[in-house]
Structures are given as C-alpha cells and as structure tokens.
Amino acid sequence: MDALAEAVVKGAPREDLERIPVPDEFVAVHTRTEDVGMFQGVEDKDVRRSLRIGPVPMPALAADEVLIAVMASGINYNTVWSATFDPVPTFAFLKYFGRQGGDAARHDQRFHVLGSDAAGVVVRAGSGVRRWTVGDHVVVATAHVDHEEPSTHGDSMLGGEQRAWGFETNFGGLAQYAVVRASQLLAKPPHLTWEEAAASPLCAGTAYRMLVGEHGARIKQGDVVLIWGAAGGLGVYAAQFVRNGGGIAVGVVSSEERAESARLMGCEHVINRRELDLEDPVTGGKQLGKRIRKAVGDDPHVVFEHVGRETFGLSVFVAGRGGTIVTCGSSTGFQHEFDNRYLWMRLKRVIGSHGANLQEQWEVNRLITLGRVKSALSVVYPLAEAAEAARLVQENLHLGKVGVLALAPEEGLGVTDPVMREKFGADIAPLMA
C-alpha cells in the first residue's frame, strides 16, 4: 500500500492527504487486450482466467474529475461481460471514447480497469470541481455523461455520450483508486460501512429508475409487480421499492434459500422458477399466471425483467392486460422471442431502462441515508480475490450483492454516525450470513 493509501486508511486529515503525492501506479482488477481471444471455442468462459489483479499506471486527472481512494467496491454483471469479452470486447468502447481526443484519449489503453460500484475518499479534485473536496466520503453514481450534450440536461441517460462507468470507461471501481467525474458523486450514507455503501449505487439506482422514476413503470399503491431474480442484486432492491410504494411484490427465485432472502427484502409471495416450464412461454406463462392469481387475485401490472432470453417470452405473456414489462438487461441472452399478439392485442408495453441519472441516484441515496432502503450486501471478498467474487456472480451462486474490499483492511469500517448505525444497524444487511 502506498503512502497516500495508508494515510486514507488511517483517517488522515485533508491537509495531510493533499500533501502526500499520488502514486505512479496502483493495483486494479483489469482485463488486457492480448487476452481478448482466449475464450474462442470455449464453453465455460471462466472469468478467473481473464481477470488480472496487478499494477496499472495512474492516469492524469481532468478538470471536472476527482480521484477516489476506493475503500470498497462491488461485482455487477457487466464485470462478467467485460471479463468474457461478450457480447463484444469492452476495449471497443474504450477505443471509441478515446477518439474524442483530449482527456478521453486516456481511456484507450491495452488494459481496462473494471468495476461500476465504489465507495471511498476523495484524494484529488480537478480545477473545475466546486462541490467536492479532498477528504470527502463518497459513493459513485455510475452514469458517466457529457454535459455539453443538450439531451443530457433533459435526462442524462438519453445522451449519446452517456456511458456506464467502469464498463464503457476505464479506471473503474475494482481498484485501489478510481477516476470519476464530479457529476457522479454522492455523499456516503454515514451509518453504513464502506462495503455496505459500495453495494448499492448501480443496482439500487437501476431498480429505482425502472420502477419508481418518471422514465420507468411508475408503480403505484396496490400494483402487483413480478420480480425475476428477486434474490439477486437488482431484485432485492426492486422488492424494497415495491414494498415501500405500497405495491405487492411477487418474486421468482430458484431455491428455498433464495426465497427466504426475497421475503426478507420485501416480497410478499415467492415462486420457485424450477417448478415452471421455461421452455414454453405459453405453458410456463399459464403456470406462472395461475400461481400469481391464486396468491394475489390479479395478473401482474408490472414485470421487472432483466434475465432476458430465458424469461422474456413469459414476461410478455404473463403481464396483465395493459401491463408493463420494464427491462434493463439480458443476463441469459440478448435475443428474445415472444408472441407479439399478447403484446399488441392486450395493450401491453415494453420499456427499456438503463442505469439512472444523477437525480434518480440522489433520490435513492437519500432513501438509503434515511434507512428506508437497506444495503443488499451478502458476502465480501478482498481485492486479491475479486476474480473469485466475479465467478460467483457469473455462476449465479450469490444472494444480493457481492462486495469487494479495496483499501479497507477489514469489514465494518467507515461508519461516521454511530447513532444512526445503532438505529438502523441491526437491520442493515439481512442477507449477510
């Protein structure tokens, strides 16, 4: 650990952090261009083979950026995509970004530092940064946007230059240091540990936009919401938002252990997907619809969809007349098949959703700070074992979110408001073993 990192871990004051020089390199979880073809013809694209953990050079800081000493991060499915070079190698994103020239050129490297979640301490701020200063405790909102685009000022997610930080940009959060734009920062909830705080931004923000925000399904009291993968990183936040909004969350999971986790996080009813015929959307949809109606007396008003190819046909079929399918991803495949008659003749609609804008992320962070939304952390790995953590997510063997300690030497650090911790702490992470 370099001198600046050591000072951060010890809680050194701002003046000391500003005085200590930034290191020339740092340890990061990354992929490399020479490994791009390693999985050709391979059935099991084991991310432990492609994820490297070692030193990379420290980039220069742009005027609108901050350098964060990362205390903790988290694994998202986009790390699996990056590590399997599927559907395309993410180096293509970095090269495209780098063609802009100027500060963007730094991102086009032969290595790609991954990670779209982070909590840490600001150790440097660019000359154009006004709201944040060295020593601030922050979490990172994951939308990397261009404020010179007109559409960004309506909804930053619609900007053509909007990117998923740590996936479509370099210098992400699975590292000792990360580079982010100041427009990505949020104050860390003071009652959470570093690892708890890092677990929420991407998944919680994505679920909030899908269900609550003005660009998503806009759930209301009494809505029946079907949540696929209700014990996973997205699902556990979706269940909380549905419960908080007066809706009825019906979760679909793959085991009784996952069913119990889904109930803990807000699902009133849980269905085991292994009892459904997922090969036939009509047969499986009838089975699923019958169970939902028996449990709540109605078809789903909203289907929370991110599984993709395995479930999308069922989602379109099972949504009630006039219902909404809102989708943010396709972890089982991007090519979906469904019977379009059930969409058009029953007046259903499909909403595509991606990430969350800064306002939506701020609203989520406020709910977390108020104790209204719990961290969905379930297990934590050290940075040296981040590849094992990513493999857990790749094989869908996890509950909630998988955390990674970067500079934090152990779990449980980072709480700056012990009174709030005492108030909310016993119920912070019900998924933790």
N, C-alpha and C positions, 0 to 999 in steps of 0.2 A: 504494500500500500504506500503511495507517495505521500509527501508531507502535507499537501493540501487535503487529501482524503483523510489522513489521520486527524487533522485539525477539525474537519467536519464531524467526524465520528465522536470526537471529544467535546463537541459543542462549543468550539471556539467562537468568540465574538466576531462581529462583522469586520472590525479593523484588522484582526489577525488574518481572516480569510482573504481580505483584499491585498494584504502584504505578501502572502505566500504565493510563489509563482505557480502557474498552471503547468502540469507535466507535459512533456512532449508526446507521450503515448499513454494509453490506458487499456485495461483488459475489457474485452467485449465479446459477446456471443455474435458470431458473424458467419456468413457464407462467403465463398470465393468463386471467382469466375471459372477457374480451372476445374471445379467440381460439377459444373452445370450438367454435363452428360452422364454423370455417374449412375443414374437410375434407368437409363435406356434399357428396355427389355427386362427390367426387374419388377417382380410383382409386389414385393414388400419394400416400399421406399422408406426405409428406416431413417428417421431424421437424426438419429445419433451418429450416423455416418457422415452427414453433411454439415452439421452444426459444429463449428470450430469455436474454441474458447481460448483467447490469447490476445496479445497486444496488437493494437492498431494505432495509427498516428492521430494526434489531436488536431482537429480542424480549426481554422481561424473562425472568429465569431463575426457575424454580420451585425449591422447597426440595430436591427429590430429583433435580435435574438438574445437568449440567455443560455449560459452553460450551467447545467444542473449536476451536482454530485448526487448520483442516484443511490438512494438508500435501499429501495426495493422496487421490484417490477413484477410483471405477471405474464403468463403464457396465454396467447389468444390463437385462434385457429389460423389467422393469417401468418403466424410464425411457421406453422406446419406447411402452408402453401409455399412460403419462401424457401423452406428447407427441402422441399421435394421438387422445387423448380416447376411447380404445376399450379395453374394451367400454363403459365409462361414464367421463365426466369425473371425474378424481380429486377435483375440488372438492366432489363429493357426499360423499366420505369426510371431507373437512375440515369441512364443514358439520355432518355428523352428529356428529363428535367434538366440535366446538365447542359443541353444545347441552348438553353436560355442565356448561358454565359454569366458573367459576374459571379455573385455568391452562389448561384445554383450549380456552377461548374464543380464545386467541392463534392457534390453528391455522387458524381460519376467516378466511381473507384472500382478497383478489382476486388474489393471486399464490400459487404453490405452488413452494417450493424443493425440487427433486428430489434423488435420489441415495440409494442404500441401501448404500453402502460408504464407509468413511473410515478414515484413519489420521492422527493428529495429536497435538497437545499440549493438555492441559487448561489453560485460562487463567482459568476461574472455576468455582467449585463452590458449589452451593446449601447452605443452612444445615443441611440434613438429610443431607448426603453425608459418610460416615465413611471409606470405604476409598480414596478418591482425593483427590489434592491438586493444586494448581496446579504445572505443570511436568512432570507425569507424561506419558510417551509411551504412547499407547493406540491400539487399534483398536476398531471399533464392531461389536458383535453387533446384528443387525438387528431382533430381536423387541422391540417396544415393548409392554409388558404392564402390567396393572393388578394390583398385589399385594394389593388388597383383595378380589379375586375368589377364592373357595375353590378353584376348579378350577385356578387358576394355580399353586397350591402342589403339585398333583399333576403337572401338565405344563403349563407356561405357554402352550404352543401351543393348548391346548384352551379357554383363557379367551375368553369372549365379547367382551372388550375388547382382545384381542390384535390388534396392528396391525403391518403392515410399515412400518418406519421409512423416511421419505423417499418413501413411496408413498401410504400411508394417513395419514401425519402430515406436518406441514410442517417446514421448517428442516432438510432432509436434507443429505447429504454432498457434493453437487456445488456447493461454495461455499467462500468463504474461512473461514467459521465455520459451525458446526453445533451444534444443541441436542439433547442426548440424555439419557435417564435414566441414573442411575448404574448401574442394573442391566443396562445394555447394554455396559459397558466390560470390556475385556480388555487385559492388558499387551501392548504391541507386541513381537513377536519381535525381539530385539536385533541379530540378524545380517542382518535384511532392510532394504532401503531403504524409504523411505516408500511409493513406488509399488508395490513388491512386497508389502508388508504390506497395503495397501489392496485388493489384488486378490482376497484370499481369503475374507473373512468370509461373505458371503451365499452364494456358490456352494459353497464348501467345506462350510459348515455344513449347507446343504440336502442335499448329496450324502451327507454322513455320516449324517444322520437317516434318509434313505431306505434306506441300505444296511446301516449298522452299528448305529445306535442301537436301543434296545429298542422303539421305536414303528414301526420300518420292517421291512425284509425280513430282517434278522438273518442276513446271509450267513455262511457257514462255509467251512472249507477244502474245496477241490475243487468248489465251486459254479461252474457256468457262468453268467456274467452278461452278458446282451446290453445294450449301452450305445448308445442312439441319440445321435447328435450327439457322438461320442466325442472330437472335437477342439474342441468348444465350451467355454464357461465352466463348465458343470456336468459335462460328460463327462470333461474332463481330471482333475477331482478324483475322480469316480467310478472311473475306471480305476486311480488310485493306491490308493484304499481297497480295491478288489477284489484288486489285486496284493499289498498289504500283508497282507491277511487270508487269503492262500493260495488265493484263487479264480482262476478263468480268465476274464479279460475279453475279450469279443468285441465290437469296436467297429464301428459303422456310420457311415460318413462319405460325403462327396460328391466327393472328389477324391484324387489320389495325394499331393498336398502335405499334405492333412489326415490321410491315412492314416499318413504318416511321423510327424506330430505325435502321433497317437493311440498309435503304437508307443512313442515316446519316453516317454510318460506312463504306460505300463503295459499297453496292450492286447497280448495275445499273438497275436490274429488280427484282421484288419480286412477289412470288406466294403464295397464301393462301392455305395451305395444307388442310383446311376444305372443299375446293372445289374439292378435289381429292378422288378417290375411293381407299383408302389404304388397303382395304380388299383383293383386287385382283391385284397382281403386274402387270399383263399384261394390264388390263383395266386402272388401275391407271397410269401405265407407259406410255401408249398411250396418256392419257390426259395430263400428265406432259410433255412428249416429244413434243407434239403438241404446247403447250404454250411456251416452250423454243425456239423451231424453229421459231415460229411466232415473238418472241421478239428479237432473235439474229441471226436467219438464220442458226443455226447449232445445232447438238447434243452436250452434254457436253463432253469435252475432259477429265475432271476430276470430280469426285463426292467426296465431302468432307462428310464422313459418320461417325456418332458417335451415332445415335439414336438406331440402332440395329434392333431388330426383326420386328418392325412396318414398317421399310423403306428399309431394305437391299435388298429385292427382287426387289423393284422398282429401287434401285440404280444400280443393275446389269443390269436390263432391259434397263434403260434409257441412260446409258453411251454410247457414240458413238462407232463405230467400232474402235478397237484398243485403246479404252479409258481405264482410270484407276479409280478404286474405292479404296480410301485410308481410312482406318478405324482405330479408336483409342479407341472405346468403344461401349457400348450397353446399354444405359440407359433404354430402354424398354424391354430388354430381350436378353440373350446371344445366344439362339438357333435360328439360321437364316435359312430361307428356300428361295431358288431361283432356277430358271430353269437354269440348268448348260449349256444348249445349247446356251443361249445368251452369256455365258462367253467364252466357248471354240470355238464355230463356228464363233464368231465375234472378236476373238483375244483380248478380254479384259483381264485385270489383276487386281488382288486384292492385295493391300499392307497393311500389318499390321503395325501399328505405335504405339509407346508408349513413352510418355514423350518427353524429349530432353536431349542430352548430354550437357556437360558444354560449349563446343564451340558454339553449337547452341543457348544455353541460353545467352551466352555472345553477340552473334550477335543480338539477339532480344533486349537485354538490351541496346545495342548501338543505335539501331533504336529508342527506346523509349527516350533515352537521347538526341538524335538529334531532337526529336519532330516529327519523321516520322511515329510513331505509337502511337496512343492515348490510354490512360487508358480507360478500358471499364466499369468502376465503375458506378453503377446506384443507389445504396442505401446502407446505413451504419447503422449497429446495434452496441450497446455496447456489451462487452463481456458477461454481465449478461443476455443478450437476444439472445445469439448465437443459442440457440435451435430454437427460432422463425425464425432466419435467415436461418437455415438449413431446416426448414419446408417449407419456401418459395421456396427454390430450389427443395425440394422433390416434391412439387406440381406443379413445372414448372410455377410459377406465377411471375418470375423475368425477368428483362431485363439485359443483360450483366452480370457483376459480382456483387455479394453481398459481401460487406465489413464488417469487424468486428473490432471495436476499442478495443485494449487490454489495454496497459498502456497509450496510448494517451488520454488525458482527454476530448478532443473535436476534431471535424473535422477541417481541414485546417492547421494543424501544420506540421512541418517537412521540409518546403521549405528553402533551404540554398542558392539558386541562384535566387534572385528576378528579375534579368534582364532577365534570361531565362523564368521565370514564366510570366513576362509581355509579352514576345514574343509569348509564346505558351499557356499561361494560359486560354485565352478566348475560346480555342478550346480543352481543356484537356479532358473533360468528357461530351460529348453531350448527354449522356443517363441520366445524373443527372436531377432530376425534378427541 
